[in-house]
Amino acid sequence: MPKVQKKRVLRSKAVQRADSIEQILDAAEYLFSKNGLHGVSLRDVAQQVGIHTTLVHYYFTDKQHLFESVFARRASVSSGARMVALEEYEAAAGDKPTVEGALHAFLDTDLDLYFDRGENWMNYAAFCARVSNTPEGAALMDVHFDPVVLKLVDILKRALPKHSAQDIFWGYHFVTGALMNTFARTGRIDTLSGGLCRSDDFAAVKQRMAKFMAAGFLALEPLSQKPIPNKPLPRKKAR
């Protein structure tokens, strides 16, 4: 009997620890999404949760450790779901992949994931959008998202055999810029459109983005076949 009671206590502590970590990660995720890495302190996170700062230090060595943990927690789910979608599309398309089909697999999967799983996931989307253009965020993007991005690029190369690799990477650069702007949910499009569009309407984005971006990739083909003219240097004035 005493042994059973001991196991129950240990299990209770384990559950309590897991709950505390999740609360800290959720709070940090929200604050980082609003203020970035350098605009948030461990004290801010502790106050958001309603705990003492020492407890945050207990679970996370420092703010960088907490930042990396917030990033990694959902990154594997996002990249994993997109990798599965791309592999399934690749198998279904065979030797005839299309740009739009590949982009649907890559973009729609992520848009559905963030929207369907609720506010915490939407906070993570905003967090990624804010930090992706910082040195710290870009380094984590390399670690967690490069494999799935390169998978997309590989399919796009086969869908666009006449395009240069340079054009395809630039095309992805423009795609990810639009995606991060969507994830940021700044409300800018709400104001510009007079309420016709909403920055949190991921369903509307899903209907349009892959088709829109596919047209952009296709429009780059002439560029890949024409050399970029070199502008002559301006002549120095004679003295």
Helices and strands as residue ranges (DSSP letters): H 2-35, H 42-49, H 53-59, H 63-93, H 99-103, I 104-108, H 109-116, H 119-131, H 135-159, H 165-184, H 188-192, H 202-219, H 221-225
